[in-house]
Amino acid sequence: DAGITQSPRYKITETGRQVTLMCHQTWSHSYMFWYRQDLGHGLRLIYYSAAADITDKGEVPDGYVVSRSKTENFPLTLESATRSQTSVYFCASSIVPEGRAYEQYFGPGTRLTVT
Amino acid sequence: AQSVTQPDIHITVSEGASLELRCNYSYGATPYLFWYVQSPGQGLQLLLKYFSGDTLVQGIKGFEAEFKRSQSSFNLRKPSVHWSDAAEYFCAVGAGDYKLSFGAGTTVTVRA
């Protein structure tokens, strides 16, 4: 049972470069989420998806793009990376029905450094 | 809008002592409440959750939490901590559209 995986686990990129973080889950969960974790802020929601081809903005979406063509994949793209996007990024998924849909399961994270 | 406050940024506790982590939430409706733990370099693991019913909920690793509606609190407790409990702990509240709002976290250090 692979669960939810993220790749790469570590990434260093330069300012202005495009970078894509991958998230893959094997549970066929409907909902998927991208968070960033920064010291003193806990986790902040970037984007989420209720199903394939359905995405919506979270708390801090600027500078990020997502897509979800398949239920199991939810890639996050930084179109032009900035130093302020240096962070640890977590992908999560959750099931339905009601109530348990809030119960999210997290991937191991991607540590991204923008130089 | 919902919010979560964890008043304690850092707590140090001796091994074998009890632990209580505070969590206060602000949400207009009946909340769904969660505690997650994050060990260094790891992702978040669900410790326990409250949806409805009994206000004292049991979780994994010997943790429990009590929902107190009158105080808008969902404090996490463990009677006797182990060195392996050193980690960061996050409280979260379920908001609309199946989203979670997280507190800023409490770091727990366990001393021998």
Interface residues (C-beta under 8 A of the other chain):
Chain A: Y31 F33 Y35 G40 H41 G42 L43 R44 L45 Y48 A50 D56 G58 F90 A92 S94 V96 G99 R100 A101 Y102 E103 Q104 Y105 F106 G107 P108 G109
Chain B: V4 Y32 F34 Y36 Q42 G43 L44 Q45 L46 K49 F51 S52 F90 G94 D97 Y98 K99 L100 F102 G103 A104 G105
